């Protein structure tokens, strides 16, 4: 039998045949081109895509028309995560989506309670496209940050996010977990006969103190000066490697007592 005749038989054999998927319901074969190119339709949604017969038989088929991550994100590109070989952009995207929309994580970390992800970044492909153009994305250990360019913004988006080295990422932490009701950068001196408050700043992995004061407001302003000076120091140190937006944000960085 000629190859063309074999292909014609297979096309007739597979046309309209239905296979179950592991997570997204049944799929129907619309067109068999060859073993590696088979057009299928998900019966639940009508989404049409192309897969190989091996993948179809295994049931490992993804309906990319449905959000698969926390009911929000769409994994619309192949090879995003295969066992331990998850791509860097997928790990970043998955963590970002989970911080904003995974209710268990939001309960454990209320910092992200009001955070959200821009509509375009619901799609992994769009996030990857953005990452590939960013300064610092390819640097090991650099962090995705949304707080430096705009303190008030709670949205992860291409306009609010940048990549920063761990040293700058650590600089942006404000110590909410331990400072209690005191202003940022202020701690109560234990054991003092009268209430005393100390201005304290973490620099390069070590705490530095900037005097003790009789009231927390004075301590805060000492911390504010030290923190803003440190921001400029970091901006100059990393100037040659960071996004110009990061440099400018550090140079104009201001600490507020409400931070």
trRosetta pair geometry for C-beta under 8 A, 3 or more apart (Angstrom, degrees):
i j d omega theta_ij theta_ji phi_ij phi_ji
1 5 4.9 -117 -179 86 94 127
1 6 5.6 114 121 -58 117 88
2 5 4.6 93 61 6 81 104
2 6 7.1 -145 98 -7 43 86
3 6 5.6 -53 -149 35 35 113
3 7 6.4 34 154 -19 67 105
4 7 5.8 -53 -149 36 31 112
4 8 6.4 33 152 -21 64 106
5 8 5.6 -52 -148 34 33 113
5 9 6.5 36 152 -21 64 103
6 9 5.8 -54 -153 33 32 112
6 10 6.5 29 152 -17 65 106
7 10 5.7 -55 -149 37 33 110
7 11 6.3 38 152 -24 65 104
7 34 7.2 -40 -128 -96 110 76
8 11 5.6 -49 -149 31 32 115
8 12 6.7 29 153 -14 63 104
9 12 5.8 -58 -153 39 32 108
9 13 6.1 34 150 -24 67 109
10 13 5.3 -52 -141 35 35 115
10 14 6.0 14 166 -6 69 111
10 32 5.7 -124 130 127 91 146
11 14 6.6 -65 -140 44 22 95
11 15 6.1 36 161 -42 61 107
11 31 7.6 -10 -145 -162 97 60
11 32 4.8 -163 -111 66 57 105
12 15 6.1 -44 -139 14 26 116
13 17 7.4 4 139 -41 59 137
13 32 7.8 -12 64 13 78 164
14 17 5.1 -84 -159 16 49 128
14 29 4.9 -66 156 118 93 163
14 32 4.1 85 69 -53 136 141
14 38 7.1 -84 154 -136 149 121
14 53 7.8 -88 -115 -106 147 116
15 29 6.2 -124 -120 105 24 104
15 30 7.7 9 -141 -180 71 19
15 31 7.3 15 -107 -102 87 36
15 32 6.6 -106 -60 1 67 103
16 28 6.1 -14 -150 -173 44 109
16 29 6.6 -64 -6 68 12 79
16 30 7.9 55 -73 -103 50 36
17 28 7.2 159 79 -151 32 63
17 29 5.0 13 52 24 81 120
18 26 5.1 10 -177 179 109 124
18 27 7.0 161 -152 82 62 38
18 28 5.1 -30 -96 -95 77 75
18 29 7.8 -140 -74 4 32 76
18 43 7.4 13 -134 -42 115 137
19 26 6.9 155 80 -154 33 74
19 27 5.5 -19 63 61 84 90
19 29 7.5 60 -3 -38 105 95
19 40 7.9 -54 42 -132 111 136
19 56 5.2 91 68 166 163 95
19 57 6.7 -97 -145 -94 144 41
19 59 7.4 -145 152 -88 104 67
20 25 7.6 -95 -145 172 68 29
20 26 5.5 -50 -101 -98 55 72
20 27 7.9 135 -126 16 10 75
20 59 6.1 -6 104 -114 76 110
21 24 4.6 -14 89 53 142 82
21 25 6.3 21 42 64 104 32
21 26 7.0 174 5 -104 80 18
21 27 5.8 69 -39 -18 108 108
21 42 7.5 -29 -2 -117 145 97
21 59 5.2 140 -150 -161 38 71
21 60 7.8 169 -156 -43 84 4
21 61 4.4 -92 -120 55 120 103
21 63 7.5 142 82 -35 169 96
22 59 4.1 102 -43 140 84 112
22 60 6.1 13 4 -86 130 47
22 61 7.6 146 17 32 81 65
23 62 7.7 4 64 -109 120 60
24 27 7.8 42 95 -54 103 99
24 42 5.8 -49 140 -136 117 132
24 44 6.7 -138 169 34 73 134
24 45 7.9 -48 -179 3 108 118
24 61 6.6 -101 45 96 123 87
24 62 6.9 114 -22 -147 145 31
24 63 3.9 164 -159 -9 151 116
24 66 6.8 178 -123 27 114 143
25 42 6.3 92 74 -170 104 92
25 43 5.9 -117 134 59 121 90
25 44 4.1 108 41 -29 161 122
25 63 7.7 22 39 -40 92 144
26 42 7.7 138 89 -153 43 55
26 43 4.8 5 80 18 92 130
26 44 7.7 126 43 -29 65 86
27 40 4.5 25 167 172 123 125
27 41 6.5 158 -159 75 75 36
27 42 5.4 -42 -100 -94 84 52
27 43 6.7 -160 -101 -14 27 83
27 56 6.9 -114 79 -141 136 99
27 61 6.1 -33 -27 96 151 162
28 40 6.6 153 76 -158 36 73
28 41 5.2 -19 58 58 89 92
28 43 6.0 83 -15 -65 104 99
29 32 6.2 18 173 -56 129 89
29 38 6.0 -49 -133 178 105 110
29 39 7.2 101 -164 78 61 57
29 40 5.6 -43 -100 -100 50 78
29 56 7.6 45 -78 -158 103 159
30 39 4.5 -61 66 110 103 104
30 40 6.4 169 5 -109 87 20
30 41 5.5 74 -43 -18 117 105
30 48 6.9 -6 0 -135 152 112
31 38 7.3 -180 91 -158 55 50
31 39 4.1 26 48 40 93 120
32 38 5.4 -9 -115 -119 63 89
32 39 7.9 -126 -62 29 28 74
33 37 3.9 -36 66 100 126 110
33 38 6.7 -150 24 -80 78 40
33 39 7.2 78 -21 -16 103 91
34 37 5.3 47 45 38 79 93
35 38 7.7 -21 -161 -41 22 108
35 52 6.3 29 145 -161 66 89
35 53 5.0 -71 -155 16 70 120
35 54 7.5 51 169 -23 100 87
36 52 4.6 -25 -133 -109 49 103
36 53 7.8 -72 -67 8 28 79
37 50 5.9 -12 -152 -176 69 121
37 52 7.4 -10 -44 -94 28 62
38 50 6.6 147 69 -158 39 67
38 51 5.8 -38 64 73 94 63
38 52 6.6 102 14 -139 104 18
38 53 5.7 99 -26 -65 147 70
38 56 6.2 -53 82 -29 144 145
39 48 6.6 9 -176 -174 95 102
39 49 7.7 -179 -146 98 58 26
39 50 5.4 -34 -94 -98 60 80
40 48 7.1 174 90 -146 41 59
40 49 6.3 -19 62 65 85 70
40 50 7.3 141 16 -109 77 28
40 51 5.9 -19 10 25 127 106
40 56 6.5 165 -63 -108 150 122
40 61 7.3 -49 88 -154 154 153
41 46 6.4 -20 -173 -154 109 40
41 47 7.0 158 -154 79 61 38
41 48 4.9 -25 -98 -95 81 78
42 45 5.0 15 97 43 118 91
42 46 6.9 -39 73 19 75 13
42 47 4.6 12 32 51 116 90
42 48 7.9 -140 12 -69 72 35
42 49 7.9 30 -22 13 97 101
42 61 8.0 -178 -83 126 101 122
42 63 4.6 44 -76 -107 166 118
42 65 7.4 -153 46 30 139 119
43 46 7.8 31 -149 -67 21 46
44 63 7.3 -40 62 -103 112 167
45 63 5.9 115 28 -174 139 136
45 65 5.1 176 144 80 148 136
45 66 6.5 -138 -63 -50 157 102
46 65 8.0 -16 71 34 66 172
47 63 5.3 121 54 -157 145 90
47 64 6.8 178 178 54 146 65
47 65 3.8 -152 -85 -7 135 131
47 66 7.8 -111 -23 -19 152 82
49 64 6.7 100 -74 19 144 111
51 55 4.7 -111 177 80 115 126
51 56 5.3 135 101 -55 125 89
51 61 5.9 -59 -71 -115 167 108
52 55 4.9 93 58 9 82 100
52 56 7.0 -147 95 -6 42 89
53 56 5.4 -55 -145 39 35 114
53 57 6.1 34 158 -19 69 106
54 57 6.1 -57 -148 37 27 107
54 58 6.4 24 154 -19 63 110
55 58 5.7 -58 -147 36 31 111
55 60 5.8 -89 -159 71 79 89
55 61 6.2 109 145 -78 99 82
56 59 7.9 40 172 -66 30 31
56 61 6.3 34 -108 -61 53 130
62 68 6.9 -31 -155 -67 113 154
62 75 6.7 -60 177 85 154 108
63 66 4.9 42 102 12 106 110
64 74 6.2 77 -173 -176 73 104
64 75 6.9 -107 -120 86 86 58
64 76 4.7 99 -168 -117 123 70
65 74 8.0 -24 -149 -132 12 126
66 74 7.5 156 94 -113 28 90
67 70 7.6 -59 152 74 117 52
67 71 5.5 69 100 -177 128 28
67 72 5.3 170 -170 71 146 6
67 73 5.8 107 -156 56 95 26
67 74 5.5 -78 -105 -67 59 70
67 122 7.0 -65 -107 -177 111 110
68 73 6.8 -60 59 91 62 75
68 74 6.8 87 13 -127 84 39
68 75 5.3 -50 52 13 130 103
69 72 6.4 -57 92 62 76 74
69 73 3.5 -19 61 60 116 112
69 74 7.7 -118 21 -36 97 16
69 75 6.7 102 -27 -38 110 95
69 94 6.2 -127 -138 -125 143 73
69 97 4.9 46 131 120 125 156
69 98 7.4 -84 176 -58 103 76
69 101 7.9 100 129 73 78 131
70 73 6.4 54 43 10 90 96
70 97 5.3 179 26 149 129 101
70 98 6.0 175 -51 -97 135 53
70 100 7.8 131 113 79 161 75
70 101 3.8 118 144 103 138 115
70 102 5.2 -96 -106 -65 125 69
71 101 6.8 -144 58 163 83 130
72 97 5.9 -177 79 -157 118 107
72 100 7.6 -79 70 95 170 108
72 101 4.7 -138 -5 -85 142 174
72 117 7.0 112 148 47 136 124
72 122 6.1 -119 158 -130 75 96
73 93 6.9 139 -153 157 148 103
73 94 7.6 -163 83 -105 165 53
73 97 4.4 -43 -34 -116 137 154
73 101 7.8 177 -19 42 93 147
73 117 7.7 6 -78 78 98 159
73 122 5.5 -162 -115 -164 50 58
73 123 7.6 169 -161 -77 70 20
73 124 6.8 73 174 -51 109 84
74 122 5.6 51 8 138 94 87
74 123 4.9 -19 68 -104 110 65
74 124 6.7 -129 95 -2 59 81
75 80 5.4 -124 -156 28 111 157
75 81 7.8 -69 -137 16 144 103
75 90 7.8 39 -124 -130 107 107
75 124 5.1 27 -123 -5 52 140
76 123 5.1 -21 18 -153 132 97
76 124 6.0 174 31 42 71 88
76 125 5.0 -65 81 -13 104 115
77 80 5.8 110 81 -57 88 102
77 124 5.7 -119 22 95 100 111
77 125 4.7 130 -41 -80 114 91
77 128 6.8 -37 17 12 158 153
79 82 6.4 -35 -141 -26 57 117
79 87 7.2 67 132 -35 82 122
80 86 7.1 6 143 -146 62 74
80 87 5.9 -89 -155 24 47 113
80 89 7.9 -89 -141 86 87 90
80 90 4.2 134 178 -95 90 135
80 124 5.7 -5 -110 157 144 160
81 85 7.5 154 -156 85 42 61
81 86 4.1 2 -120 -109 87 89
81 87 7.1 -108 -72 14 58 73
81 90 5.1 -166 -55 147 93 155
81 94 7.6 45 -57 -49 143 147
82 85 4.8 -12 70 63 87 108
82 86 7.4 174 30 -72 44 49
83 86 8.0 -141 86 -38 35 74
86 90 5.0 -122 -177 86 92 124
86 91 5.3 107 125 -59 123 92
86 94 7.7 -50 -171 8 140 145
87 90 4.5 93 59 5 84 105
87 91 7.1 -150 93 -7 44 85
87 128 7.8 21 116 -112 143 118
88 91 5.8 -54 -151 34 33 111
88 92 6.4 30 154 -16 66 106
88 131 7.8 177 104 169 99 149
88 137 7.7 132 116 171 134 86
89 92 5.8 -54 -147 39 33 111
89 93 6.0 32 155 -18 67 111
89 124 7.3 115 128 -174 105 89
89 127 6.2 154 179 117 105 96
89 128 4.4 87 146 -105 160 79
89 131 4.7 -168 -109 41 112 164
89 132 7.9 -25 -74 -46 142 79
89 137 8.0 16 -82 -171 91 122
90 93 5.7 -58 -141 42 29 110
90 94 5.8 29 160 -20 67 111
90 124 6.4 16 -106 -151 75 131
90 128 8.0 4 -55 -77 64 109
91 94 5.9 -54 -139 38 24 109
91 95 6.3 24 160 -17 61 109
92 95 6.0 -60 -149 38 25 109
92 96 6.2 26 154 -20 63 110
92 127 7.5 -167 95 158 104 127
92 131 7.1 132 63 -99 149 139
92 144 5.3 106 -158 -24 119 142
93 96 5.7 -57 -148 36 29 113
93 97 6.3 26 157 -17 65 107
93 121 7.4 -157 -134 -180 98 96
93 124 5.3 112 133 -120 168 81
93 127 4.7 118 -97 104 120 161
93 128 7.6 -45 -43 -52 140 74
94 97 5.9 -54 -146 37 29 109
94 98 6.2 26 157 -16 64 111
95 98 5.8 -60 -146 40 28 110
95 99 6.3 34 156 -25 65 104
96 99 5.9 -52 -149 29 28 112
96 100 6.7 9 158 -5 61 111
96 117 6.2 99 142 -95 107 124
96 121 7.6 -54 116 152 142 133
96 127 8.0 -180 50 -135 147 148
96 144 6.9 -52 -72 100 119 149
96 156 5.4 146 -169 -169 124 174
97 100 6.2 -73 -155 45 28 101
97 101 5.8 -35 173 32 69 115
97 102 7.7 84 122 -28 68 93
97 117 6.2 -30 -99 -26 64 157
98 101 6.8 -81 -119 57 22 73
98 102 4.1 8 -162 -13 71 131
98 105 5.6 73 154 12 90 159
99 102 7.2 13 -45 31 12 101
99 105 6.2 -99 -112 128 38 137
99 106 7.6 106 176 -76 42 74
99 109 7.4 -52 -144 84 83 134
99 112 4.6 -127 167 -137 90 164
99 115 6.6 -20 126 86 100 142
100 106 7.6 37 -169 -79 17 113
100 112 6.0 -116 -87 172 48 116
100 115 4.8 -108 -107 106 91 94
100 116 5.5 117 -164 -116 133 30
100 117 5.4 179 45 -26 165 93
100 156 7.1 -114 -49 7 142 122
101 106 7.8 -5 -130 -41 3 126
101 117 7.7 -59 -26 6 113 114
102 105 4.2 50 91 19 113 112
102 106 6.5 166 84 -16 57 87
103 106 5.5 -55 -141 39 33 113
103 107 6.3 38 158 -25 66 103
104 107 5.9 -54 -153 31 29 112
104 108 6.7 19 153 -11 62 108
105 108 5.7 -59 -148 41 35 107
105 109 6.0 -20 168 29 72 106
105 112 7.3 -8 126 63 98 139
106 109 6.8 -78 -131 65 23 71
106 110 7.1 61 172 -104 63 43
106 112 5.8 -109 -115 88 75 97
106 113 5.9 108 -171 -102 101 54
107 110 7.6 4 -155 -70 22 76
109 112 5.6 38 110 14 102 103
110 113 4.8 4 -166 -43 68 117
111 115 8.0 21 125 -22 65 126
111 176 7.1 144 -89 60 109 154
112 115 4.4 -58 -159 24 72 129
114 154 5.0 -41 114 -162 92 162
115 146 7.9 112 -142 79 120 151
115 154 4.8 -134 -102 178 55 90
115 155 7.3 167 -159 -85 64 30
115 156 7.0 51 177 -23 106 93
116 154 6.5 62 17 121 76 94
116 155 5.4 -21 72 -111 85 76
116 156 7.3 -142 103 21 40 79
117 121 5.0 -110 170 88 105 116
117 122 6.8 134 108 -72 118 60
117 155 7.2 131 -118 -162 14 70
117 156 4.7 -23 -114 60 69 109
117 157 7.6 144 -167 -67 50 66
118 121 4.8 79 65 12 84 106
118 155 5.8 80 -61 168 79 111
118 156 6.4 -121 -3 92 83 58
118 157 3.6 81 -37 -100 138 98
118 158 7.1 -79 47 2 159 73
119 122 6.0 -27 -171 -12 43 113
120 123 6.9 -62 175 32 49 99
120 126 4.9 -136 162 155 87 157
120 157 7.5 79 47 -139 105 88
120 158 7.3 -28 79 -12 136 114
121 126 5.9 -130 -97 95 43 114
121 127 5.0 73 -143 -74 86 99
121 130 7.7 -39 -96 12 99 147
121 156 6.4 -96 79 111 163 99
121 157 6.6 -148 -13 -112 130 53
121 158 7.6 172 -58 -37 112 81
122 126 7.9 40 51 40 53 131
123 126 4.5 78 78 5 101 106
123 127 7.1 -179 92 -6 54 84
124 127 5.6 -59 -150 40 37 111
124 128 6.1 39 153 -22 71 106
125 128 5.7 -53 -147 36 29 113
125 129 6.4 35 153 -23 63 105
126 129 5.6 -49 -148 32 32 115
126 130 6.6 32 152 -17 62 104
127 130 5.8 -56 -153 36 33 111
127 131 6.3 36 150 -23 67 106
128 131 5.5 -52 -145 34 33 114
128 132 6.4 35 158 -24 65 104
129 132 6.2 -54 -153 29 27 112
129 133 7.3 14 154 -10 57 109
130 133 6.2 -74 -163 38 34 105
130 134 6.6 36 149 -37 70 112
130 158 5.1 -128 -129 -105 139 107
131 134 5.7 -60 -151 19 35 117
131 137 4.8 134 -179 -139 78 145
132 137 6.9 -121 -92 90 20 161
134 137 4.4 98 75 -38 99 114
134 162 7.2 176 -160 -144 121 54
134 163 5.5 114 140 -3 125 116
134 243 7.2 -40 -168 -76 81 129
135 162 7.9 -7 64 -162 90 94
135 163 6.7 -159 93 55 56 108
135 241 7.8 156 167 160 111 51
135 242 6.7 107 123 -176 127 30
135 243 4.3 159 58 -75 125 77
136 139 5.0 -50 -157 20 57 123
136 142 4.7 -158 171 174 100 164
136 162 7.4 60 46 165 139 78
136 163 3.3 -173 99 99 118 119
136 164 6.8 16 174 -68 164 20
136 165 7.3 -119 -142 -52 123 66
136 241 7.2 88 -86 152 92 87
136 242 6.6 18 -60 -125 130 56
136 243 6.5 -78 -3 -31 119 93
137 142 7.3 -123 -105 80 17 132
137 163 5.4 -165 -69 -40 53 159
139 142 4.3 65 83 -19 105 127
139 163 7.2 143 42 145 108 132
139 165 7.1 -58 125 -92 144 82
139 241 7.7 73 -81 177 155 118
141 165 7.2 34 107 -150 98 67
141 166 5.6 -46 155 -34 108 115
142 163 4.7 52 142 173 126 105
142 164 6.3 171 -164 81 91 24
142 165 5.5 -55 -108 -93 85 44
142 166 7.3 -121 -106 -35 38 65
143 163 6.9 159 77 -152 34 63
143 164 5.7 -28 61 63 86 78
143 165 7.8 58 15 163 83 8
143 166 6.5 99 -18 -90 111 56
143 169 4.2 59 39 -88 144 149
144 156 8.0 38 148 -142 122 117
144 161 5.8 -3 -174 -168 91 120
144 162 7.9 162 -151 84 51 27
144 163 6.1 -36 -93 -97 52 70
145 148 5.3 42 130 -3 130 107
145 161 6.6 152 78 -149 41 67
145 162 5.8 -26 63 65 92 73
145 163 7.3 132 15 -118 86 20
145 164 4.9 0 2 13 137 119
145 168 7.8 -88 -28 115 162 103
145 169 6.0 -152 -73 -108 124 86
145 172 6.7 122 -146 13 134 167
146 149 7.6 -63 -167 37 41 98
146 150 7.8 -38 164 57 69 86
146 153 6.7 -113 161 101 98 105
146 155 7.4 -150 -173 89 138 35
146 156 5.2 -93 -81 -100 148 67
146 157 7.9 89 -130 24 116 58
146 160 4.9 38 -154 130 87 105
146 161 4.9 -34 -89 -89 78 79
147 150 7.6 -109 -156 75 29 47
147 151 6.2 37 -172 -116 78 50
147 153 8.0 -171 -112 64 41 84
147 172 5.5 128 86 180 127 136
148 162 6.5 -65 60 45 123 120
148 164 6.7 105 -18 -51 152 148
148 168 7.5 10 -85 157 147 113
148 172 6.1 -87 -72 -96 88 136
148 246 6.4 24 123 -126 151 74
148 249 4.9 95 155 128 96 150
148 250 7.4 -20 -164 -60 121 74
148 253 8.0 -50 -154 -98 83 111
149 153 7.5 -19 88 34 87 138
149 159 7.8 -155 120 145 151 59
149 160 5.6 -168 71 -152 124 50
149 161 7.7 -104 17 -49 131 12
149 162 6.3 119 -38 -10 117 116
149 245 6.1 0 -101 158 113 118
149 249 5.5 -95 -97 -88 49 146
150 153 3.7 50 104 0 124 119
150 160 5.5 -67 33 -132 118 99
151 259 7.4 -73 -161 -114 141 95
153 160 4.9 -134 121 -129 151 140
155 160 6.0 121 84 17 77 156
156 160 6.7 -135 -133 77 26 116
156 161 5.8 37 -156 -58 72 128
157 160 4.9 69 51 20 85 100
157 161 6.5 172 67 -5 34 99
158 161 6.8 -59 -116 42 21 99
162 243 5.0 -124 -153 40 123 148
162 245 5.9 -158 -83 85 145 118
162 246 5.3 -172 136 -64 154 101
163 243 7.1 113 50 -21 72 119
164 168 4.1 -102 173 85 121 124
164 169 5.2 152 94 -56 111 80
164 172 7.9 87 84 -16 160 131
164 242 6.7 22 -120 -129 69 117
164 246 5.9 159 -95 -131 98 140
165 168 5.4 89 58 13 73 98
165 169 7.0 -136 101 -6 35 93
165 238 6.3 -151 17 -121 129 141
165 241 7.3 40 -41 108 124 133
165 242 7.4 -94 -7 -81 97 104
166 169 5.3 -57 -140 40 35 115
166 170 6.0 37 160 -21 69 104
167 170 6.0 -53 -149 34 25 110
167 171 6.7 34 147 -26 58 104
167 204 7.5 1 -138 -100 110 61
167 234 6.7 -173 128 -135 108 117
167 238 7.5 179 74 -59 123 132
168 171 5.2 -45 -151 26 38 120
168 172 6.9 39 152 -23 64 100
168 234 5.7 138 -95 166 86 137
168 238 6.6 -59 -49 8 125 166
168 242 7.4 73 -28 -100 162 143
168 246 7.0 32 172 -175 164 124
168 250 7.3 -77 -136 -83 118 132
169 172 6.0 -56 -161 27 34 111
169 173 7.8 46 144 -33 60 91
170 173 5.9 -35 -164 5 45 115
170 202 7.2 -92 153 110 108 125
171 230 6.8 -168 -138 128 118 115
171 231 7.0 135 166 -96 138 69
171 234 6.0 -54 -63 -46 163 168
173 202 8.0 -8 71 51 112 136
174 179 7.9 -68 141 5 76 143
174 184 5.0 -53 -168 -128 102 126
174 259 5.5 -145 -131 144 144 102
175 178 5.7 -64 -175 50 89 90
175 179 4.8 80 125 -33 106 115
175 184 6.5 135 52 -143 105 76
175 185 7.5 137 34 -62 140 39
176 179 6.6 -65 -122 31 22 103
179 182 5.1 -111 170 63 92 96
179 183 7.8 -76 163 91 136 22
179 184 6.7 57 140 -111 178 43
179 186 6.9 87 -157 65 116 65
179 187 7.0 -105 -124 -87 78 71
182 186 4.4 -131 160 90 118 105
182 187 6.8 140 89 -96 164 29
182 188 6.8 -154 -66 -39 146 86
182 197 7.2 174 -143 -139 130 121
182 216 5.5 -143 -146 -139 91 141
183 186 4.8 59 64 11 80 130
183 216 5.6 146 13 154 102 112
183 217 7.2 91 -10 -99 147 45
183 219 7.5 156 59 86 114 93
183 220 4.0 -8 97 -93 149 129
183 223 7.8 169 112 51 108 140
183 257 5.0 -50 -133 -157 129 80
184 220 7.1 80 62 -134 60 99
184 223 7.1 -164 111 121 71 144
184 255 6.7 -134 87 -170 130 113
184 257 7.5 -171 27 -147 89 35
184 259 4.6 -33 -10 84 152 101
185 199 5.8 11 148 -152 103 75
185 200 6.3 -179 -170 59 62 55
185 201 6.2 -1 -136 -76 106 78
185 219 7.5 -174 113 138 88 87
185 220 6.2 113 72 -130 107 58
185 223 3.0 133 141 178 142 155
185 224 7.2 -178 49 -50 159 53
185 226 7.8 158 -158 61 140 112
185 227 6.4 -100 -85 -43 145 130
185 255 7.3 27 -15 -180 140 151
186 197 5.3 1 -169 178 107 115
186 198 7.2 147 -154 73 57 43
186 199 6.3 -33 -97 -98 66 55
186 200 7.5 132 -110 22 18 83
186 216 4.9 84 167 -154 158 92
186 219 4.5 101 -120 109 106 123
186 220 5.3 -46 -48 -71 125 73
186 223 6.3 -117 -58 -16 70 148
187 197 7.1 158 78 -157 34 67
187 198 5.3 -23 63 61 87 95
187 200 5.5 2 6 11 116 132
188 195 7.0 -56 -145 -154 100 87
188 196 7.6 112 -164 77 57 52
188 197 6.1 -41 -103 -104 49 71
188 198 7.9 112 -153 16 3 84
189 192 4.7 54 102 -23 111 127
189 195 7.9 133 47 -172 88 44
189 196 4.0 -20 36 85 132 102
189 197 6.7 -138 -9 -82 89 18
189 198 5.4 100 -65 -26 95 107
189 212 5.7 26 -51 -139 142 133
192 195 6.8 108 88 -125 122 13
192 196 4.3 176 -105 13 179 114
194 214 7.2 -12 126 -132 119 92
195 214 7.1 86 91 -164 80 58
196 212 4.8 23 169 168 114 120
196 213 7.0 143 -162 67 68 29
196 214 6.6 -45 -110 -99 62 43
197 212 6.6 154 76 -160 33 70
197 213 5.1 -35 66 65 89 83
197 214 7.4 8 20 110 91 6
197 215 6.5 -29 20 130 133 14
197 216 4.6 -163 -130 -91 170 59
197 218 7.5 129 73 65 118 85
197 219 4.0 -109 119 -25 108 152
198 209 5.5 -37 180 -145 117 113
198 210 8.0 131 179 52 72 54
198 211 7.2 -175 -140 102 65 37
198 212 4.6 -34 -89 -100 78 82
198 213 7.6 157 -86 15 30 73
198 219 6.2 91 108 -140 5 130
199 209 6.7 120 78 -164 61 61
199 210 4.1 -48 91 64 118 97
199 211 5.9 24 29 58 108 75
199 212 7.9 -159 9 -88 68 36
199 213 7.4 48 -26 -4 94 115
199 219 4.6 -174 -57 -172 81 74
199 220 7.1 -180 -102 -75 101 14
199 222 3.8 -136 -23 90 165 111
199 223 4.0 -155 -154 -55 103 83
199 226 6.8 136 146 12 124 136
200 207 5.5 -2 -174 -170 108 110
200 208 7.1 158 -153 78 59 40
200 209 5.3 -27 -98 -100 77 69
200 210 7.4 -171 -77 15 29 80
200 223 7.0 -13 39 -102 34 114
201 207 7.2 148 78 -152 31 61
201 208 5.4 -24 67 62 83 91
201 210 6.8 32 3 -16 107 118
201 223 6.0 155 -58 -144 100 82
201 226 4.9 -151 -13 119 153 128
201 227 5.8 -162 -117 -74 132 77
201 230 6.6 -174 163 -24 142 153
202 205 7.3 6 -179 -118 99 8
202 206 7.0 163 -151 83 66 24
202 207 5.4 -40 -93 -92 68 63
202 208 7.6 148 -105 14 19 75
203 206 6.4 -30 69 65 67 74
203 207 8.0 110 20 -122 68 19
203 208 5.4 -4 19 0 115 124
203 230 6.0 -127 -103 -126 111 134
208 226 7.4 -157 96 -175 115 144
209 212 7.6 -5 174 -53 125 79
210 222 4.5 -180 116 153 116 112
210 223 6.4 163 50 -79 132 51
210 225 7.7 -176 170 68 157 99
210 226 5.0 -137 -58 -45 156 145
211 219 7.5 -154 94 -117 87 71
211 222 5.4 -112 50 -150 113 164
212 219 7.3 -6 -147 -99 39 111
213 216 7.5 146 85 -90 114 17
213 218 3.9 -161 -170 90 153 116
213 219 4.4 -155 36 -57 124 81
213 222 7.1 174 -35 -4 131 134
214 218 7.1 40 48 35 64 140
215 218 5.4 90 68 8 84 101
215 219 7.3 -155 98 -3 44 92
216 219 5.3 -59 -149 41 41 115
216 220 6.1 49 153 -29 72 101
217 220 5.5 -49 -151 29 32 115
217 221 6.8 27 155 -16 64 101
217 257 7.4 -2 -129 -124 77 141
218 221 6.0 -55 -152 34 33 107
218 222 6.8 34 150 -18 64 103
219 222 5.8 -56 -155 34 35 112
219 223 6.5 34 149 -17 66 107
220 223 5.5 -59 -152 39 34 112
220 224 6.1 42 150 -28 69 104
220 257 5.5 51 161 -114 153 94
221 224 5.2 -40 -141 29 37 120
221 225 6.7 40 158 -19 62 99
222 225 6.2 -53 -155 32 30 109
222 226 6.6 25 151 -13 63 110
223 226 5.7 -62 -149 41 33 109
223 227 5.9 31 157 -21 71 110
223 255 7.2 -107 117 123 87 161
224 227 5.9 -57 -143 37 25 109
224 228 6.3 19 161 -13 63 110
224 255 4.4 -155 -129 74 79 121
224 257 7.8 -46 -70 -68 130 71
225 228 6.2 -60 -146 40 26 106
225 229 6.3 26 156 -18 63 110
226 229 5.8 -58 -149 38 29 111
226 230 6.3 30 153 -21 64 108
227 230 5.6 -55 -149 36 30 113
227 231 6.6 39 150 -27 63 100
227 253 7.8 -107 135 125 89 120
227 255 4.9 62 82 -44 138 144
228 231 5.5 -41 -150 24 36 117
228 232 7.0 34 152 -14 61 99
228 253 5.9 -173 -127 94 71 89
228 254 6.5 15 -103 -112 121 43
228 255 6.1 -122 -52 -1 93 99
229 232 6.0 -56 -158 36 35 109
229 233 6.5 39 145 -22 66 106
230 233 5.2 -50 -148 34 38 118
230 234 6.4 36 154 -17 68 103
231 234 6.0 -56 -151 37 29 108
231 235 6.4 33 151 -24 64 106
231 250 4.6 -166 174 -168 88 77
231 251 7.4 -168 129 -72 101 18
231 253 3.8 -113 -175 50 165 141
232 235 5.5 -50 -145 32 34 115
232 236 6.6 29 158 -14 65 103
232 250 6.7 158 -84 141 33 91
232 251 5.9 69 -110 -120 79 56
232 253 7.8 -148 -47 35 65 105
233 236 6.3 -61 -155 37 28 104
233 237 6.3 28 151 -21 64 111
234 237 5.4 -55 -143 36 34 115
234 238 6.1 1 168 7 70 112
234 250 5.8 -114 83 -161 98 146
235 238 6.7 -74 -142 51 21 88
235 239 6.3 54 154 -73 61 86
235 242 7.9 -97 -140 54 58 146
235 246 7.7 -177 -120 130 83 74
235 247 5.1 106 -162 -148 99 63
235 250 3.6 177 -71 96 110 128
235 251 5.1 178 153 -57 175 75
236 239 5.6 -15 -144 -29 31 119
238 241 5.3 -76 -171 53 76 101
238 242 4.7 53 136 -21 109 119
238 246 7.6 -54 108 118 125 126
238 247 7.6 -153 92 -88 86 84
239 242 6.8 -66 -124 37 19 98
239 247 5.5 68 -123 -114 73 128
242 246 4.2 -93 162 76 124 134
242 247 5.7 148 88 -49 115 84
243 246 4.6 96 62 -2 84 102
243 247 7.4 -153 95 -4 47 83
244 247 5.3 -51 -149 36 41 115
244 248 6.2 37 155 -17 71 105
245 248 5.9 -54 -145 39 31 108
245 249 6.2 32 156 -21 64 109
246 249 5.8 -56 -145 37 29 111
246 250 6.4 26 157 -17 64 107
247 250 6.1 -62 -152 37 27 107
247 251 6.4 25 155 -19 64 110
248 251 5.7 -55 -145 36 32 112
248 252 6.4 3 163 4 66 111
249 252 6.4 -72 -145 51 26 91
249 253 6.4 58 149 -69 63 86
250 253 5.3 -17 -148 -26 35 121
255 259 5.8 -73 -161 -4 72 150
256 259 5.0 130 63 -36 75 89
